[in-house]
Each structure stands twice: as C-alpha cells, then as structure tokens.
Amino acid sequence: MRSLPALVRKAAGDAGFDLTLGSDGEWTRLGVSGLDARVWVLPMDRGAVLALDWATAGAEFPASGWAPVPLPPGAARAVRFKTPEELYDGLRRVRVLFARRPPRPEQEFEKRVRAVSTTEAEAVVRQRIGQDLFREMLMDYWGGRCAITGLDVPELLRASHAKPWKDATDAERLDVYNGVLLAVHLDALFDRGLMTFDDDGTVRFSPALTPATRAIIVGDQPLRLPRIADGHRPYLAYHRTRIFRAKGGH
C-alpha cells in the first residue's frame, strides 16, 4: 500500500481520521475509531482527492466540486481539495457528519433525557437537552467559530435553527444542517426573521430593519456565509419563506 504524503496524512489525522483501512488501487481507505464509516484519499499535487459515499457527498459538497477521476469500489463521488488546509476542513466536516449521522443524534438525545430527573416537565427537559446537543453539533461542524464573522468565543455563539424547534420533527431538530453557528447579534436577527440567507450564502436583511439600525448592529459591509452545503438548502428555503420578514413593519 502506497503511503500518504506527510501533509496529507497530517491533515487526515488532525481531522480525526485515525485509522488506515487498506487501499483500493491508488486510493487509501481511512476511517475513524468507533465509527462504521470510511473515505478514500488520493494524493494530487499539494492536496488530495476525497472519495465519499453518496449520502455524505450529496449533502455536503456542491456538484461543481467533483473531480473527474475513476472512483474506488463503494464510492459515489469525489471532490478535490487543492491544499492540505482545504483537505483538513473537508475531512473535519465529513468526520462530524459520520459521528452525527442518524440515528446517533436521536440515540444520544434519548440517553440524555433518561438521565434527567423526572421532577422536571418532560417537554421542557427534552427541549433543553435537544438544544444543548444541537449546539454541540454545530460547534463541532463549524469549528467553534461564527459561520459569518469567525468569532471564536463560545459564550458569544449561538446555535440558530433555520426551521424552529416547535415546527420541526425530532430528526430535523437534531440535523446538523438545520442551522448555523452565529454570533449572538446575528443569531438574534436570524431567529426573529430579520436576516436570512440566499442559496449562494448572501445575507439578506428584512425591510423591517432600518438602514440606520442595521448599520449600528452589523455595519455597512456585505455579509455572507463562506459555504452552504446542499443539506442546508431545504432548511434555509423554509426560513426564507416561513420565518423571514420579507416586508417591513412589526
């Protein structure tokens, strides 16, 4: 089996892929301890090509990122990362998705509910535990930083649901794609429908937010998400049509 270049191997290890499972031709299979999941890595120039199963690839990476290379058996698509830094970020997100793939979040949720005192109202307990778990998932997925500003102070970050808890199914409530990790001031705007995201990541503000108020809160610089995965799009569409205040007034 061909060994991986040092920078590619380091990117994979830093992202949590600690198992080398073998090879398929030029591809090296990698895994994560405790998870029944795998990816394939093919070094290319300074970076690498990453081959994935359909469920992970289809939700996370846009079609434009696919690399036209022969795939290893069991893979559905491949995406190219031009640098070790890009590869690390892609592998980190994939590792999070593997760890949070249904039914794992639901199982962890029920485990935490069972551990709570029965003197509390069940609905309140379930919501609190679920929202705590959702925050952990988004902190992991977004690398502990606000998706827009890069702020990395945990106390000032909020896990913002795109489809609110009260409107979502249990699976949707714990779907890592149903939300964005935001700084507190952006979370307040998003939660109250004063801000939303277009499919290209552009931030759109409600007419109910006056230009003067907007300038005080976020300044006058254009804001956007650096990336939106396909898995985010249905939830953001819900937010734009059901939560976002597209008209002025209160």
PyRosetta script that sets phi, psi and omega in degrees:
from pyrosetta import init, pose_from_sequence

init()
pose = pose_from_sequence("MRSLPALVRKAAGDAGFDLTLGSDGEWTRLGVSGLDARVWVLPMDRGAVLALDWATAGAEFPASGWAPVPLPPGAARAVRFKTPEELYDGLRRVRVLFARRPPRPEQEFEKRVRAVSTTEAEAVVRQRIGQDLFREMLMDYWGGRCAITGLDVPELLRASHAKPWKDATDAERLDVYNGVLLAVHLDALFDRGLMTFDDDGTVRFSPALTPATRAIIVGDQPLRLPRIADGHRPYLAYHRTRIFRAKGGH")
pose.set_psi(1, 129.5)
pose.set_omega(1, 179.6)
pose.set_phi(2, -69.2)
pose.set_psi(2, 134.0)
pose.set_omega(2, 179.7)
pose.set_phi(3, -79.1)
pose.set_psi(3, 149.9)
pose.set_omega(3, 179.7)
pose.set_phi(4, -77.9)
pose.set_psi(4, 146.8)
pose.set_omega(4, 173.2)
pose.set_phi(5, -57.5)
pose.set_psi(5, 151.6)
pose.set_omega(5, -173.2)
pose.set_phi(6, -57.1)
pose.set_psi(6, -44.1)
pose.set_omega(6, -177.4)
pose.set_phi(7, -67.8)
pose.set_psi(7, -36.7)
pose.set_omega(7, 177.2)
pose.set_phi(8, -68.4)
pose.set_psi(8, -42.9)
pose.set_omega(8, 178.8)
pose.set_phi(9, -62.8)
pose.set_psi(9, -40.5)
pose.set_omega(9, 178.9)
pose.set_phi(10, -66.3)
pose.set_psi(10, -42.0)
pose.set_omega(10, 179.2)
pose.set_phi(11, -60.0)
pose.set_psi(11, -42.7)
pose.set_omega(11, 179.8)
pose.set_phi(12, -66.3)
pose.set_psi(12, -44.1)
pose.set_omega(12, 179.6)
pose.set_phi(13, -64.5)
pose.set_psi(13, -43.1)
pose.set_omega(13, 179.1)
pose.set_phi(14, -63.9)
pose.set_psi(14, -29.1)
pose.set_omega(14, -179.9)
pose.set_phi(15, -81.7)
pose.set_psi(15, -4.4)
pose.set_omega(15, 176.5)
pose.set_phi(16, 104.0)
pose.set_psi(16, 0.3)
pose.set_omega(16, 177.9)
pose.set_phi(17, -86.8)
pose.set_psi(17, 96.5)
pose.set_omega(17, -171.8)
pose.set_phi(18, -104.0)
pose.set_psi(18, 3.2)
pose.set_omega(18, -178.6)
pose.set_phi(19, -119.5)
pose.set_psi(19, 133.1)
pose.set_omega(19, 169.4)
pose.set_phi(20, -102.7)
pose.set_psi(20, 115.5)
pose.set_omega(20, -169.3)
pose.set_phi(21, -98.6)
pose.set_psi(21, -1.8)
pose.set_omega(21, -179.3)
pose.set_phi(22, 129.9)
pose.set_psi(22, -160.0)
pose.set_omega(22, -178.0)
pose.set_phi(23, -144.5)
pose.set_psi(23, 156.5)
pose.set_omega(23, 172.8)
pose.set_phi(24, -131.1)
pose.set_psi(24, 94.7)
pose.set_omega(24, -175.3)
pose.set_phi(25, 65.9)
pose.set_psi(25, -124.9)
pose.set_omega(25, -180.0)
pose.set_phi(26, -81.8)
pose.set_psi(26, -9.6)
pose.set_omega(26, -176.6)
pose.set_phi(27, -87.0)
pose.set_psi(27, 142.5)
pose.set_omega(27, 173.3)
pose.set_phi(28, -107.4)
pose.set_psi(28, 128.0)
pose.set_omega(28, 179.2)
pose.set_phi(29, -87.9)
pose.set_psi(29, 131.4)
pose.set_omega(29, 179.5)
pose.set_phi(30, -122.7)
pose.set_psi(30, 151.8)
pose.set_omega(30, 178.4)
pose.set_phi(31, -143.4)
pose.set_psi(31, 178.6)
pose.set_omega(31, -179.3)
pose.set_phi(32, -124.0)
pose.set_psi(32, 132.0)
pose.set_omega(32, 179.7)
pose.set_phi(33, -55.7)
pose.set_psi(33, 132.2)
pose.set_omega(33, 177.5)
pose.set_phi(34, 84.4)
pose.set_psi(34, -3.4)
pose.set_omega(34, -179.2)
pose.set_phi(35, -121.4)
pose.set_psi(35, 135.2)
pose.set_omega(35, 177.3)
pose.set_phi(36, -87.4)
pose.set_psi(36, 75.9)
pose.set_omega(36, -176.8)
pose.set_phi(37, -153.7)
pose.set_psi(37, 157.3)
pose.set_omega(37, -178.4)
pose.set_phi(38, -151.5)
pose.set_psi(38, 156.1)
pose.set_omega(38, 171.3)
pose.set_phi(39, -135.3)
pose.set_psi(39, 166.3)
pose.set_omega(39, 176.0)
pose.set_phi(40, -121.5)
pose.set_psi(40, 138.2)
pose.set_omega(40, -179.4)
pose.set_phi(41, -122.3)
pose.set_psi(41, 134.1)
pose.set_omega(41, 176.6)
pose.set_phi(42, -126.9)
pose.set_psi(42, 106.9)
pose.set_omega(42, 179.7)
pose.set_phi(43, -57.7)
pose.set_psi(43, 139.9)
pose.set_omega(43, 178.8)
pose.set_phi(44, -150.6)
pose.set_psi(44, 119.1)
pose.set_omega(44, -176.6)
pose.set_phi(45, 54.1)
pose.set_psi(45, -128.4)
pose.set_omega(45, -179.9)
pose.set_phi(46, -84.3)
pose.set_psi(46, -16.4)
pose.set_omega(46, -176.5)
pose.set_phi(47, -113.6)
pose.set_psi(47, -137.2)
pose.set_omega(47, -177.2)
pose.set_phi(48, -164.0)
pose.set_psi(48, 162.6)
pose.set_omega(48, 170.5)
pose.set_phi(49, -102.6)
pose.set_psi(49, 134.9)
pose.set_omega(49, -178.3)
pose.set_phi(50, -113.9)
pose.set_psi(50, 122.7)
pose.set_omega(50, 177.8)
pose.set_phi(51, -102.7)
pose.set_psi(51, 139.9)
pose.set_omega(51, -171.1)
pose.set_phi(52, -138.5)
pose.set_psi(52, 162.1)
pose.set_omega(52, 171.9)
pose.set_phi(53, -72.9)
pose.set_psi(53, 164.3)
pose.set_omega(53, -173.4)
pose.set_phi(54, -63.1)
pose.set_psi(54, -42.6)
pose.set_omega(54, -175.0)
pose.set_phi(55, -60.1)
pose.set_psi(55, -43.5)
pose.set_omega(55, -178.9)
pose.set_phi(56, -73.8)
pose.set_psi(56, -45.9)
pose.set_omega(56, -176.6)
pose.set_phi(57, -65.0)
pose.set_psi(57, -44.8)
pose.set_omega(57, -175.2)
pose.set_phi(58, -65.6)
pose.set_psi(58, -30.5)
pose.set_omega(58, -178.2)
pose.set_phi(59, -85.1)
pose.set_psi(59, -33.9)
pose.set_omega(59, -167.2)
pose.set_phi(60, -98.5)
pose.set_psi(60, -37.4)
pose.set_omega(60, -169.5)
pose.set_phi(61, -115.7)
pose.set_psi(61, 135.0)
pose.set_omega(61, -179.8)
pose.set_phi(62, -68.4)
pose.set_psi(62, 152.2)
pose.set_omega(62, -177.3)
pose.set_phi(63, -59.1)
pose.set_psi(63, -29.5)
pose.set_omega(63, -177.6)
pose.set_phi(64, -66.7)
pose.set_psi(64, -14.9)
pose.set_omega(64, -178.2)
pose.set_phi(65, -88.8)
pose.set_psi(65, -4.0)
pose.set_omega(65, -174.6)
pose.set_phi(66, -70.4)
pose.set_psi(66, 141.9)
pose.set_omega(66, 179.2)
pose.set_phi(67, -100.4)
pose.set_psi(67, 130.4)
pose.set_omega(67, -178.6)
pose.set_phi(68, -80.1)
pose.set_psi(68, 75.4)
pose.set_omega(68, 179.0)
pose.set_phi(69, -128.1)
pose.set_psi(69, 152.5)
pose.set_omega(69, 176.6)
pose.set_phi(70, -60.2)
pose.set_psi(70, 132.6)
pose.set_omega(70, -175.5)
pose.set_phi(71, -91.3)
pose.set_psi(71, 152.3)
pose.set_omega(71, 173.3)
pose.set_phi(72, -74.6)
pose.set_psi(72, 159.5)
pose.set_omega(72, 178.8)
pose.set_phi(73, -58.8)
pose.set_psi(73, 132.2)
pose.set_omega(73, 178.7)
pose.set_phi(74, 95.3)
pose.set_psi(74, -12.2)
pose.set_omega(74, 178.5)
pose.set_phi(75, -91.4)
pose.set_psi(75, 152.9)
pose.set_omega(75, -178.7)
pose.set_phi(76, -106.3)
pose.set_psi(76, -41.2)
pose.set_omega(76, -178.7)
pose.set_phi(77, -150.1)
pose.set_psi(77, 166.8)
pose.set_omega(77, 178.4)
pose.set_phi(78, -136.8)
pose.set_psi(78, 146.6)
pose.set_omega(78, 179.2)
pose.set_phi(79, -129.5)
pose.set_psi(79, 142.8)
pose.set_omega(79, -176.1)
pose.set_phi(80, -99.8)
pose.set_psi(80, 137.8)
pose.set_omega(80, 173.9)
pose.set_phi(81, -118.4)
pose.set_psi(81, 125.9)
pose.set_omega(81, -169.9)
pose.set_phi(82, -82.6)
pose.set_psi(82, -17.3)
pose.set_omega(82, -179.2)
pose.set_phi(83, -135.3)
pose.set_psi(83, 161.0)
pose.set_omega(83, 174.5)
pose.set_phi(84, -59.4)
pose.set_psi(84, -33.3)
pose.set_omega(84, 180.0)
pose.set_phi(85, -65.5)
pose.set_psi(85, -43.8)
pose.set_omega(85, 177.1)
pose.set_phi(86, -64.1)
pose.set_psi(86, -40.6)
pose.set_omega(86, 178.8)
pose.set_phi(87, -62.7)
pose.set_psi(87, -43.7)
pose.set_omega(87, 178.5)
pose.set_phi(88, -58.7)
pose.set_psi(88, -46.9)
pose.set_omega(88, -178.4)
pose.set_phi(89, -62.7)
pose.set_psi(89, -42.9)
pose.set_omega(89, 178.5)
pose.set_phi(90, -64.1)
pose.set_psi(90, -45.6)
pose.set_omega(90, 179.3)
pose.set_phi(91, -65.7)
pose.set_psi(91, -36.8)
pose.set_omega(91, 178.5)
pose.set_phi(92, -61.3)
pose.set_psi(92, -45.4)
pose.set_omega(92, 179.5)
pose.set_phi(93, -64.6)
pose.set_psi(93, -40.0)
pose.set_omega(93, 179.2)
pose.set_phi(94, -64.2)
pose.set_psi(94, -40.9)
pose.set_omega(94, 178.5)
pose.set_phi(95, -62.4)
pose.set_psi(95, -41.0)
pose.set_omega(95, 176.8)
pose.set_phi(96, -60.7)
pose.set_psi(96, -44.3)
pose.set_omega(96, -179.1)
pose.set_phi(97, -64.3)
pose.set_psi(97, -39.5)
pose.set_omega(97, 176.6)
pose.set_phi(98, -60.8)
pose.set_psi(98, -46.0)
pose.set_omega(98, -177.0)
pose.set_phi(99, -68.9)
pose.set_psi(99, -25.9)
pose.set_omega(99, -176.3)
pose.set_phi(100, -108.2)
pose.set_psi(100, 14.0)
pose.set_omega(100, -178.2)
pose.set_phi(101, -71.0)
pose.set_psi(101, 134.5)
pose.set_omega(101, 177.3)
pose.set_phi(102, -54.3)
pose.set_psi(102, 141.9)
pose.set_omega(102, 8.5)
pose.set_phi(103, -95.8)
pose.set_psi(103, 17.5)
pose.set_omega(103, -175.5)
pose.set_phi(104, -57.1)
pose.set_psi(104, -46.7)
pose.set_omega(104, 179.3)
pose.set_phi(105, -60.9)
pose.set_psi(105, -41.4)
pose.set_omega(105, 179.2)
pose.set_phi(106, -63.9)
pose.set_psi(106, -39.0)
pose.set_omega(106, 178.9)
pose.set_phi(107, -65.4)
pose.set_psi(107, -42.4)
pose.set_omega(107, 178.4)
pose.set_phi(108, -66.0)
pose.set_psi(108, -38.3)
pose.set_omega(108, 178.3)
pose.set_phi(109, -60.1)
pose.set_psi(109, -50.3)
pose.set_omega(109, -179.3)
pose.set_phi(110, -64.1)
pose.set_psi(110, -35.1)
pose.set_omega(110, 177.5)
pose.set_phi(111, -62.3)
pose.set_psi(111, -43.2)
pose.set_omega(111, -179.4)
pose.set_phi(112, -70.0)
pose.set_psi(112, -36.5)
pose.set_omega(112, 178.0)
pose.set_phi(113, -62.7)
pose.set_psi(113, -43.4)
pose.set_omega(113, -179.0)
pose.set_phi(114, -63.4)
pose.set_psi(114, -25.6)
pose.set_omega(114, -176.6)
pose.set_phi(115, -84.6)
pose.set_psi(115, -5.7)
pose.set_omega(115, -176.2)
pose.set_phi(116, -91.2)
pose.set_psi(116, 148.8)
pose.set_omega(116, 178.6)
pose.set_phi(117, -57.7)
pose.set_psi(117, 138.1)
pose.set_omega(117, -179.5)
pose.set_phi(118, -76.8)
pose.set_psi(118, -3.6)
pose.set_omega(118, 179.1)
pose.set_phi(119, -74.9)
pose.set_psi(119, -16.8)
pose.set_omega(119, 178.6)
pose.set_phi(120, -86.8)
pose.set_psi(120, 151.7)
pose.set_omega(120, 178.0)
pose.set_phi(121, -63.2)
pose.set_psi(121, 131.1)
pose.set_omega(121, -173.0)
pose.set_phi(122, -59.5)
pose.set_psi(122, -42.6)
pose.set_omega(122, -177.4)
pose.set_phi(123, -63.1)
pose.set_psi(123, -41.4)
pose.set_omega(123, 179.8)
pose.set_phi(124, -65.8)
pose.set_psi(124, -42.4)
pose.set_omega(124, -179.6)
pose.set_phi(125, -63.5)
pose.set_psi(125, -45.6)
pose.set_omega(125, -178.3)
pose.set_phi(126, -62.8)
pose.set_psi(126, -41.0)
pose.set_omega(126, -179.5)
pose.set_phi(127, -67.1)
pose.set_psi(127, -43.3)
pose.set_omega(127, -179.0)
pose.set_phi(128, -63.6)
pose.set_psi(128, -45.3)
pose.set_omega(128, -179.6)
pose.set_phi(129, -65.5)
pose.set_psi(129, -43.3)
pose.set_omega(129, -179.8)
pose.set_phi(130, -62.7)
pose.set_psi(130, -41.0)
pose.set_omega(130, -179.6)
pose.set_phi(131, -70.7)
pose.set_psi(131, -34.5)
pose.set_omega(131, 174.7)
pose.set_phi(132, -63.5)
pose.set_psi(132, -43.3)
pose.set_omega(132, 179.1)
pose.set_phi(133, -65.4)
pose.set_psi(133, -41.1)
pose.set_omega(133, 179.4)
pose.set_phi(134, -62.3)
pose.set_psi(134, -40.3)
pose.set_omega(134, 178.0)
pose.set_phi(135, -62.5)
pose.set_psi(135, -43.3)
pose.set_omega(135, 178.2)
pose.set_phi(136, -58.6)
pose.set_psi(136, -42.0)
pose.set_omega(136, -179.0)
pose.set_phi(137, -64.1)
pose.set_psi(137, -45.2)
pose.set_omega(137, -179.0)
pose.set_phi(138, -70.7)
pose.set_psi(138, -34.8)
pose.set_omega(138, 175.3)
pose.set_phi(139, -59.9)
pose.set_psi(139, -40.2)
pose.set_omega(139, 179.6)
pose.set_phi(140, -69.6)
pose.set_psi(140, -47.2)
pose.set_omega(140, -175.1)
pose.set_phi(141, -64.7)
pose.set_psi(141, -41.7)
pose.set_omega(141, -177.2)
pose.set_phi(142, -93.7)
pose.set_psi(142, 11.1)
pose.set_omega(142, 175.2)
pose.set_phi(143, 67.5)
pose.set_psi(143, 26.7)
pose.set_omega(143, 177.2)
pose.set_phi(144, 71.1)
pose.set_psi(144, 21.8)
pose.set_omega(144, -179.1)
pose.set_phi(145, -129.8)
pose.set_psi(145, 146.9)
pose.set_omega(145, 172.2)
pose.set_phi(146, -56.7)
pose.set_psi(146, 131.2)
pose.set_omega(146, -175.2)
pose.set_phi(147, -64.0)
pose.set_psi(147, -21.3)
pose.set_omega(147, -178.1)
pose.set_phi(148, -102.6)
pose.set_psi(148, -50.2)
pose.set_omega(148, -172.6)
pose.set_phi(149, -93.1)
pose.set_psi(149, -20.8)
pose.set_omega(149, -175.1)
pose.set_phi(150, 83.0)
pose.set_psi(150, 3.4)
pose.set_omega(150, 178.2)
pose.set_phi(151, -56.1)
pose.set_psi(151, 131.7)
pose.set_omega(151, -174.9)
pose.set_phi(152, -121.2)
pose.set_psi(152, 28.3)
pose.set_omega(152, 176.2)
pose.set_phi(153, -94.7)
pose.set_psi(153, 107.5)
pose.set_omega(153, -174.0)
pose.set_phi(154, -53.9)
pose.set_psi(154, -37.3)
pose.set_omega(154, -178.1)
pose.set_phi(155, -65.6)
pose.set_psi(155, -17.8)
pose.set_omega(155, -177.8)
pose.set_phi(156, -108.4)
pose.set_psi(156, 17.9)
pose.set_omega(156, -179.9)
pose.set_phi(157, -117.3)
pose.set_psi(157, 143.5)
pose.set_omega(157, 179.7)
pose.set_phi(158, -130.1)
pose.set_psi(158, 143.6)
pose.set_omega(158, 174.5)
pose.set_phi(159, -89.3)
pose.set_psi(159, 105.1)
pose.set_omega(159, -173.0)
pose.set_phi(160, -96.3)
pose.set_psi(160, 116.7)
pose.set_omega(160, 173.8)
pose.set_phi(161, -72.0)
pose.set_psi(161, 135.6)
pose.set_omega(161, 172.5)
pose.set_phi(162, -80.6)
pose.set_psi(162, -47.2)
pose.set_omega(162, 170.9)
pose.set_phi(163, -98.7)
pose.set_psi(163, 111.8)
pose.set_omega(163, -169.8)
pose.set_phi(164, -57.3)
pose.set_psi(164, 155.8)
pose.set_omega(164, -179.9)
pose.set_phi(165, -51.8)
pose.set_psi(165, -45.5)
pose.set_omega(165, -174.6)
pose.set_phi(166, -67.2)
pose.set_psi(166, -22.9)
pose.set_omega(166, -177.6)
pose.set_phi(167, -99.8)
pose.set_psi(167, -9.2)
pose.set_omega(167, -171.1)
pose.set_phi(168, -98.7)
pose.set_psi(168, 155.8)
pose.set_omega(168, 170.6)
pose.set_phi(169, -76.1)
pose.set_psi(169, 169.5)
pose.set_omega(169, 178.6)
pose.set_phi(170, -58.6)
pose.set_psi(170, -41.4)
pose.set_omega(170, -179.4)
pose.set_phi(171, -65.9)
pose.set_psi(171, -40.8)
pose.set_omega(171, 179.6)
pose.set_phi(172, -67.1)
pose.set_psi(172, -36.2)
pose.set_omega(172, -179.6)
pose.set_phi(173, -62.4)
pose.set_psi(173, -28.6)
pose.set_omega(173, -176.5)
pose.set_phi(174, -111.3)
pose.set_psi(174, 21.0)
pose.set_omega(174, 177.2)
pose.set_phi(175, -89.1)
pose.set_psi(175, 120.9)
pose.set_omega(175, -176.8)
pose.set_phi(176, -59.2)
pose.set_psi(176, -20.5)
pose.set_omega(176, 178.9)
pose.set_phi(177, -83.3)
pose.set_psi(177, -12.6)
pose.set_omega(177, -177.9)
pose.set_phi(178, -86.6)
pose.set_psi(178, 53.9)
pose.set_omega(178, 177.9)
pose.set_phi(179, 161.0)
pose.set_psi(179, 174.6)
pose.set_omega(179, -178.2)
pose.set_phi(180, -140.5)
pose.set_psi(180, 142.1)
pose.set_omega(180, 175.0)
pose.set_phi(181, -83.4)
pose.set_psi(181, 118.6)
pose.set_omega(181, -173.2)
pose.set_phi(182, -130.8)
pose.set_psi(182, 150.7)
pose.set_omega(182, 169.4)
pose.set_phi(183, -61.6)
pose.set_psi(183, 154.6)
pose.set_omega(183, -169.8)
pose.set_phi(184, -56.6)
pose.set_psi(184, -39.1)
pose.set_omega(184, -177.0)
pose.set_phi(185, -70.7)
pose.set_psi(185, -33.8)
pose.set_omega(185, 177.5)
pose.set_phi(186, -75.3)
pose.set_psi(186, -34.7)
pose.set_omega(186, 176.1)
pose.set_phi(187, -60.8)
pose.set_psi(187, -41.7)
pose.set_omega(187, 179.9)
pose.set_phi(188, -62.1)
pose.set_psi(188, -41.3)
pose.set_omega(188, 178.4)
pose.set_phi(189, -66.1)
pose.set_psi(189, -45.1)
pose.set_omega(189, -178.4)
pose.set_phi(190, -65.6)
pose.set_psi(190, -44.2)
pose.set_omega(190, -176.9)
pose.set_phi(191, -64.5)
pose.set_psi(191, -33.2)
pose.set_omega(191, -176.9)
pose.set_phi(192, -97.2)
pose.set_psi(192, 10.4)
pose.set_omega(192, 175.5)
pose.set_phi(193, 74.8)
pose.set_psi(193, 17.2)
pose.set_omega(193, 178.4)
pose.set_phi(194, -90.5)
pose.set_psi(194, -5.0)
pose.set_omega(194, 179.6)
pose.set_phi(195, -150.1)
pose.set_psi(195, 142.9)
pose.set_omega(195, 175.4)
pose.set_phi(196, -147.0)
pose.set_psi(196, -177.3)
pose.set_omega(196, -177.9)
pose.set_phi(197, -126.7)
pose.set_psi(197, 134.6)
pose.set_omega(197, 169.7)
pose.set_phi(198, -78.2)
pose.set_psi(198, 169.7)
pose.set_omega(198, -176.0)
pose.set_phi(199, -65.5)
pose.set_psi(199, -19.0)
pose.set_omega(199, 177.3)
pose.set_phi(200, -92.5)
pose.set_psi(200, 5.8)
pose.set_omega(200, 178.4)
pose.set_phi(201, 94.1)
pose.set_psi(201, -7.5)
pose.set_omega(201, 180.0)
pose.set_phi(202, -64.0)
pose.set_psi(202, 133.9)
pose.set_omega(202, 177.0)
pose.set_phi(203, -80.8)
pose.set_psi(203, 131.1)
pose.set_omega(203, 177.3)
pose.set_phi(204, -118.0)
pose.set_psi(204, 131.1)
pose.set_omega(204, -178.8)
pose.set_phi(205, -103.3)
pose.set_psi(205, 146.5)
pose.set_omega(205, 179.8)
pose.set_phi(206, -71.5)
pose.set_psi(206, 144.4)
pose.set_omega(206, 172.6)
pose.set_phi(207, -60.7)
pose.set_psi(207, -18.1)
pose.set_omega(207, 177.6)
pose.set_phi(208, -68.6)
pose.set_psi(208, -15.4)
pose.set_omega(208, 177.6)
pose.set_phi(209, -96.7)
pose.set_psi(209, 110.5)
pose.set_omega(209, -176.5)
pose.set_phi(210, -66.2)
pose.set_psi(210, 152.0)
pose.set_omega(210, 178.3)
pose.set_phi(211, -55.0)
pose.set_psi(211, -38.0)
pose.set_omega(211, -179.5)
pose.set_phi(212, -66.2)
pose.set_psi(212, -43.3)
pose.set_omega(212, 178.7)
pose.set_phi(213, -66.3)
pose.set_psi(213, -42.6)
pose.set_omega(213, 177.8)
pose.set_phi(214, -58.5)
pose.set_psi(214, -42.8)
pose.set_omega(214, -179.1)
pose.set_phi(215, -62.6)
pose.set_psi(215, -37.6)
pose.set_omega(215, 178.6)
pose.set_phi(216, -65.3)
pose.set_psi(216, -40.8)
pose.set_omega(216, -173.2)
pose.set_phi(217, -80.4)
pose.set_psi(217, -47.3)
pose.set_omega(217, -171.8)
pose.set_phi(218, -124.4)
pose.set_psi(218, 1.0)
pose.set_omega(218, -177.8)
pose.set_phi(219, 78.2)
pose.set_psi(219, -164.0)
pose.set_omega(219, -177.0)
pose.set_phi(220, -115.0)
pose.set_psi(220, 12.1)
pose.set_omega(220, 179.1)
pose.set_phi(221, -83.8)
pose.set_psi(221, 141.5)
pose.set_omega(221, 176.1)
pose.set_phi(222, -65.8)
pose.set_psi(222, 141.4)
pose.set_omega(222, -179.0)
pose.set_phi(223, -116.7)
pose.set_psi(223, 148.0)
pose.set_omega(223, 176.0)
pose.set_phi(224, -159.7)
pose.set_psi(224, 154.5)
pose.set_omega(224, 170.8)
pose.set_phi(225, -75.2)
pose.set_psi(225, 136.3)
pose.set_omega(225, -179.4)
pose.set_phi(226, -68.6)
pose.set_psi(226, -22.7)
pose.set_omega(226, 179.1)
pose.set_phi(227, -157.1)
pose.set_psi(227, 147.6)
pose.set_omega(227, 170.9)
pose.set_phi(228, -131.9)
pose.set_psi(228, 125.4)
pose.set_omega(228, 177.4)
pose.set_phi(229, -84.1)
pose.set_psi(229, 158.1)
pose.set_omega(229, 178.8)
pose.set_phi(230, -59.0)
pose.set_psi(230, -30.6)
pose.set_omega(230, 178.7)
pose.set_phi(231, -64.2)
pose.set_psi(231, -24.2)
pose.set_omega(231, 178.7)
pose.set_phi(232, -76.3)
pose.set_psi(232, -27.8)
pose.set_omega(232, -165.2)
pose.set_phi(233, -60.2)
pose.set_psi(233, -44.1)
pose.set_omega(233, 179.2)
pose.set_phi(234, -62.1)
pose.set_psi(234, -37.2)
pose.set_omega(234, -179.5)
pose.set_phi(235, -71.4)
pose.set_psi(235, -40.1)
pose.set_omega(235, 178.3)
pose.set_phi(236, -67.9)
pose.set_psi(236, -34.2)
pose.set_omega(236, 175.7)
pose.set_phi(237, -63.3)
pose.set_psi(237, -40.3)
pose.set_omega(237, 176.5)
pose.set_phi(238, -60.6)
pose.set_psi(238, -45.3)
pose.set_omega(238, -178.9)
pose.set_phi(239, -62.0)
pose.set_psi(239, -42.8)
pose.set_omega(239, -178.8)
pose.set_phi(240, -64.5)
pose.set_psi(240, -37.2)
pose.set_omega(240, -174.7)
pose.set_phi(241, -91.4)
pose.set_psi(241, -25.6)
pose.set_omega(241, -173.6)
pose.set_phi(242, -113.6)
pose.set_psi(242, -25.6)
pose.set_omega(242, -174.7)
pose.set_phi(243, -110.6)
pose.set_psi(243, -40.5)
pose.set_omega(243, -175.3)
pose.set_phi(244, -63.5)
pose.set_psi(244, 134.9)
pose.set_omega(244, 178.9)
pose.set_phi(245, -90.1)
pose.set_psi(245, 87.9)
pose.set_omega(245, -174.6)
pose.set_phi(246, -72.6)
pose.set_psi(246, -12.7)
pose.set_omega(246, 178.6)
pose.set_phi(247, -116.7)
pose.set_psi(247, 160.6)
pose.set_omega(247, 178.6)
pose.set_phi(248, -74.2)
pose.set_psi(248, -178.9)
pose.set_omega(248, -179.9)
pose.set_phi(249, 93.9)
pose.set_psi(249, -175.1)
pose.set_omega(249, -175.6)
pose.set_phi(250, -120.7)
pose.dump_pdb("model.pdb")
